[in-house]
Structure formats: structure tokens, C-alpha cells
Amino acid sequence: MNVPKPLVSVLLPTYNSESYIKQALDSVLSQSYPSVQLVVSDDASTDKTQEILADYKARYPAAIKLFIQKKNLGVTPNCNFILQHCTGHYILFFAGDDLLYENCITDSVEAIEDGNHAMVFHNHDFIDECSEKLKRVGRLYPSHVGGIARLIKAGMYVKCNGMMVRTSCIPKGGYDESLRYSSDFDFVFRVLGSDNSFIYVAEPLSAYRKHMESLTVKYRGVCLLDSAEVYLKLMKQYPKYSFSISRLVSNSFRSSRFSSVNGYTYKDWLVAAIGAYPFNFIAWGALIISTITAHRVQL
């Protein structure tokens, strides 16, 4: 007797994704896993994204839940909207410019159930605007199991796109809407809490697209500040990890050094990085070189 597979909801927010959305949808609809619900909310796109979504909904009415927002909600509220309409035992978080490989959901369900984990992450391939695979632009990690302490001490190395979460472990309220772009980052820590575990799969199960219109590129400065805010929240919640978290805050500030968010200058960011973690020798080196060259050299 075949036991029905638990339903997996794929959470997919879209906004002006006409260039890539067909590939993204096809990658979900061609999954080897037999029980998939695709829940899409378009955040008032101004290109042809809504037309493409309507066409797919007409072709796959049983597989797709489609919502069209009349006004732009923003990334985080739109994700919370979709969460409210996901009915799966598990939820896989996806983006309209990326791709899932055929066995992504099958392998993710197998991994999350092997040990009753709250979340599963996996390695990614990286692709360009033309879907050509790029040389490695990030580190590959071996399969392993961990919890919030590992993420804090190692520096939040997991990728949120393509992650799968056990629905019963999602915190009340879903995403923190005070965070504009790094709410997924905060979401991971809140799902894990102090007791839950995740499993990391070494095999690349999806492709992450690198392009100039992605949110992490267009709004890099704001994303980094959001990340720092998440770390500061963690510091209050887990004071025993303050030393490790201070290092992460410092690196977020250092990474923001070319951003003018809030009127901060290159020097301001480096000073803030050193203030958060005085042993950030990379920030010290950049500040010293910038100072002795009268700010002509900025590393």
C-alpha cells in the first residue's frame, strides 16, 4: 500500500520577473515529488509577469494558487501573505529568478524527515542572466546537521533560497515586517530558536541567479544594515554568543563601506566595524591605508 506523500507548498513571491519567471515556474512544475502546491503572489508587477502567471494558472489550475496584489506590499509583507495561504506540511521558499533541480523537493523532504529537523538547506549552483552556469562564487559545504549556535559561530553561511521548513516550526507572525530585505535571514534564526535543528545537503539542488536587478544587488546597503539589525537582536536574545555576534555585526558594517545609506561614508562604516569588533584587522587595514593616502585608496 502506497502511503501518500506529505504536501509541500512552494512559496513564490514575484515582482517584475518576466525575464525569468517561466523557467522558475517550469522548474517547480517538473519536480519529481508527487505532492506539490505552488503558491504565488505577484506584488503589483508593471511588466508582463502577471500575464505569464495567468497563463500558467489557466494551464495548471490544480497545481497553482495565484494571487495578484493591486498595490505593492513590499517583499516581506508579500511573503507573509503567501505564508497564510500555504497549506503544506512543509514549505519550500523560492524566488522568481531562480531554478529548482528536478529532485530538489524529493531530496529535501527525505533530508528533513531523517532526524525530524525543522529546516533543510542545500548547496547551490550559480547561473547568469542567460542561465549559464558560473564558476564557483561561493563555498560548497559538506552534508551536516546543526542548530542556531553553529550558524552564529560560523556566520550564517546557509542560503535561504530553496530552503525547506517544517510548517509546525514557523514562528507566530511569520516574517518580521520591520526588516525590509533581510527578513528571511531573521526568519531562519527564529525558526531554529534554541532547540530546533537543520540539516545541510551537500548536493546542489537548485540554481541561484546572479544578475544586476536582484534585490541583494540593487539594495545591497540596506540589506547589510538589515543583517546587522538581525545580529543585534540575536545579541540581546543570546548574550552568551555576544563575542561571535559582534564579529558578524562588524563584518556587516565593513561590507557596507561603499554604501551611502543613511549618509555614512567609507570611513564611517570602517569606524563602525572596528567599534563593533576591535579585532577586525581587515577593517583596520583598510582604514589605515585610506587615511595615509588621503582617502585616494579605498580597499
Residue pairs with C-beta under 8 A, 6 or more apart in sequence:
4 35
5 33
5 34
5 35
5 109
6 35
6 88
6 89
6 90
6 109
7 35
7 36
7 37
7 87
7 88
7 89
7 90
8 33
8 35
8 36
8 37
8 88
8 89
8 90
8 91
8 92
8 105
8 109
8 164
9 37
9 38
9 39
9 86
9 87
9 88
9 90
9 91
9 92
9 167
10 28
10 36
10 37
10 38
10 39
10 91
10 92
10 94
10 105
11 39
11 79
11 82
11 83
11 86
11 91
11 92
11 93
11 94
12 24
12 28
12 38
12 39
12 40
12 41
12 82
12 94
12 95
12 96
13 40
13 41
13 42
13 43
13 75
13 78
13 79
13 82
13 95
13 96
14 21
14 40
14 41
14 42
14 43
14 45
14 49
14 53
14 96
15 42
15 43
15 44
15 45
15 49
15 72
15 75
15 78
15 96
16 45
16 46
16 47
16 49
16 213
17 24
17 45
17 47
17 49
17 96
17 97
18 45
18 47
18 48
18 49
18 52
19 97
19 129
20 96
20 97
20 98
20 209
21 49
21 52
21 53
21 96
21 97
22 52
23 99
23 131
24 94
24 95
24 96
24 97
24 98
24 99
25 38
25 52
25 53
25 56
27 99
27 100
27 101
28 36
28 38
28 94
28 100
29 38
29 56
29 60
29 63
30 102
31 100
31 102
31 103
31 104
31 105
31 106
32 102
32 103
32 105
32 106
33 105
33 106
33 109
36 63
36 105
37 63
37 65
37 86
37 87
37 88
38 60
38 63
38 64
38 65
39 64
39 65
39 67
39 82
39 85
39 86
40 53
40 64
40 65
40 66
40 67
40 82
41 66
41 67
41 68
41 69
41 78
41 81
41 82
41 85
42 49
42 50
42 53
42 66
42 67
42 68
42 69
43 69
43 72
43 73
43 74
43 75
43 78
44 68
44 69
44 70
44 71
44 72
44 73
49 96
50 68
53 66
53 68
54 66
56 64
57 64
57 66
65 85
67 81
67 82
67 85
69 78
69 81
73 81
74 180
75 180
75 181
75 183
75 215
76 175
76 176
76 177
76 179
76 180
76 181
76 183
77 177
79 174
79 175
79 183
79 184
80 173
80 174
80 175
80 177
83 91
83 170
83 174
83 175
84 174
86 167
88 167
89 166
89 167
90 108
90 109
90 112
90 164
90 165
90 166
90 167
91 164
91 165
91 167
91 170
92 100
92 104
92 105
92 108
92 162
92 163
92 164
92 165
93 160
93 161
93 162
93 163
93 164
93 165
93 184
94 100
94 161
94 162
95 161
97 209
97 211
97 214
98 161
98 162
98 206
98 207
98 208
98 209
99 127
99 131
99 206
99 207
99 209
100 162
100 205
100 206
101 204
101 205
101 206
101 207
103 205
104 122
104 162
104 205
104 206
105 164
107 122
107 201
107 203
107 205
108 120
108 122
108 162
108 164
108 201
108 205
109 164
111 117
111 120
111 199
111 201
112 118
112 119
112 120
112 164
112 166
112 199
114 199
115 145
115 197
115 199
117 145
117 166
117 196
117 197
117 198
117 199
118 165
118 166
118 169
118 191
118 192
118 196
118 197
118 198
119 163
119 164
119 165
119 166
119 169
119 188
119 191
119 192
119 196
119 198
119 199
120 163
120 164
120 198
120 199
120 200
120 201
121 158
121 159
121 162
121 163
121 198
121 199
121 200
121 201
122 159
122 162
122 163
122 200
122 201
122 202
122 203
122 204
122 205
122 206
123 140
123 141
123 159
123 201
123 202
123 203
123 204
123 205
124 138
124 159
124 161
124 162
124 204
124 205
124 206
124 207
124 208
125 133
125 134
125 204
125 206
125 207
125 208
126 133
126 134
126 136
126 137
126 138
126 207
126 208
126 209
126 210
127 133
127 134
127 207
127 208
127 209
127 210
128 134
128 209
128 210
128 211
129 209
129 211
131 207
131 209
133 207
134 210
137 210
139 157
140 202
140 204
141 157
141 200
141 202
142 200
142 202
143 199
143 200
143 201
143 202
144 199
144 200
145 197
145 198
145 199
145 200
146 197
146 198
146 200
147 192
147 194
147 195
147 196
147 197
147 198
148 189
148 192
148 193
148 194
148 196
148 238
149 241
151 157
151 158
151 188
151 189
151 192
152 234
152 238
152 241
152 244
152 245
152 248
153 241
153 244
155 247
155 248
155 251
156 185
156 188
156 227
156 248
158 188
158 198
158 200
159 208
160 184
160 185
160 187
160 188
161 206
161 208
162 205
162 206
162 208
163 188
165 191
169 191
169 196
170 191
171 187
171 190
171 191
171 193
174 187
175 183
175 184
175 186
175 187
176 183
176 186
176 187
176 190
177 183
179 185
179 186
179 226
179 229
179 230
180 219
180 222
180 226
181 215
181 216
181 219
181 222
181 223
181 226
182 223
182 226
182 227
182 229
182 230
183 226
185 226
185 227
185 230
186 230
186 233
189 230
189 234
192 198
194 238
211 217
212 218
215 223
216 223
220 256
220 259
221 256
221 259
221 260
221 261
222 261
224 252
224 253
224 255
224 256
224 259
225 252
225 256
225 261
225 262
227 252
228 249
228 252
228 253
231 245
231 248
231 249
231 252
232 245
232 249
234 241
234 245
235 241
235 242
235 245
235 246
235 249
238 245
246 276
246 277
247 277
247 279
247 280
249 276
249 277
250 273
250 274
250 276
250 277
250 280
250 283
251 273
251 277
251 280
253 269
253 270
253 272
253 273
253 276
253 283
254 269
254 270
254 273
254 280
254 282
254 283
254 286
256 264
256 269
257 266
257 269
257 270
257 273
257 286
257 298
258 266
258 298
259 269
264 272
266 290
266 295
266 298
267 287
267 290
267 295
270 283
270 286
270 287
270 290
271 287
273 280
273 283
274 280
274 283
274 284
274 287
285 299
286 298
286 299
289 297
289 299
290 297
290 298
290 299
